[in-house]
Amino acid sequence: MNNIKLSDEAKDVLEKLISVFPLASRESCRQKIMKGIDYQLLKQSSSEATKDILLKALEETLAKSFEPVILKFKSPEKLSGIVASQKQVDKENPAVRIKRWDIPALNLDVQVKNVFALMASPRKNGNTDCIMDAFLEGISESGCNIEKKYISDLKISPCIGCMACEKKELETFCAIKDDMTDLYRKFIEYDAFVMGFPVYTGRECSQASAFFDRLKALRTKGHFQKLSRKRKGALVVTWGWPSEDSYDHVVENAMFILKLFGMDTAEVVTGSGFWEAYYEKGTARLDKNGMADAKEAGRALVK
Ligand SMILES: Cc1cc2nc3c(=O)[nH]c(=O)nc-3n(C[C@H](O)[C@H](O)[C@H](O)COP(=O)(O)O)c2cc1C
């Protein structure tokens, strides 16, 4: 890897980019990028990495959420344009985008009658909530019973790592006696589970995180069997940066967590661009097609 040749311009960009990372992770980050460059050089039958090759390697190596950092070097004008587009709400051409994911049909033999919706965003009527409501509207057309809860109305303490759930099968599932006991039951018993959360600091908000950690108590022998009944999962996730795939890895991780608890994700709706002027509650509704897609995703979940 050390014999990879970089143009002077590529070297300069690489050093500037690496300096953005904390000292402790720079070397591993450099190694990863160098592997990416190596791959690009092979792909393009080139012997010297130009700035373009480096940028391509960065795009394919780093998580999508690093887009602003890469744009700083690739196209500072584009970066300033994106930042400027968030400063003022343009009702005709809003910088928000709601996307229904195209995921393979689950073909689960589940007749959905009861849906449990859990909103982890602390902002009622915020943008995650708006999109989830469109999703639930689609579900409600089928006449399903929907129960929606806001984590912010409940007491869900973080996992304390006591492992009491491993030692003894607890009726409350977890040694912490709070509103999670009811959520465990709903998570197990309802035919579909819809969870909404915003991205905070590059991952799910801490309310969602606490819920995910507490699910651990279901991975005990007795309780885990209850999760074998097929249920459908769905996610509604939003973030600020106006790129539709910036935090797909966060969504994919949430899907993986649900899978650990026996639930396959059938529908995902994500929303991006909720920052600066678009942070205001309800700006999601400006993307009318996206809201219609969210409603359609709800219909499809219970079909
Ligand atoms: C504490 C905090 C951290 C955030 N971190 C990020 C982030 O890392 N990346 C991002 O794109 N947006 C971030 N955002 C923006 C939110 O994800 C976005 O505005 C989201 O749509 C808010 O959802 P809500 O309307 O349901 O509150 C953050 C917002 C807050 C309040």
The ligand as an ORCA input file, in Angstrom:
! r2SCAN-3c Opt
* xyz 0 1
  C     -29.066     17.220     18.966
  C     -29.274     17.138     17.477
  C     -28.331     16.503     16.718
  C     -28.501     16.389     15.336
  N     -27.532     15.744     14.603
  C     -27.682     15.644     13.267
  C     -26.673     14.992     12.491
  O     -25.689     14.470     12.993
  N     -26.853     14.961     11.143
  C     -27.946     15.508     10.537
  O     -28.043     15.429      9.312
  N     -28.927     16.111     11.255
  C     -28.823     16.187     12.600
  N     -29.802     16.800     13.341
  C     -31.029     17.274     12.655
  C     -32.219     16.338     12.844
  O     -31.870     14.996     12.533
  C     -33.388     16.717     11.920
  O     -33.685     18.062     12.046
  C     -34.604     15.850     12.198
  O     -35.462     15.883     11.084
  C     -35.354     16.317     13.445
  O     -36.497     15.521     13.609
  P     -37.799     16.087     14.353
  O     -38.420     17.095     13.446
  O     -38.632     14.901     14.546
  O     -37.344     16.692     15.619
  C     -29.664     16.933     14.715
  C     -30.629     17.586     15.517
  C     -30.438     17.698     16.869
  C     -31.477     18.396     17.707
*
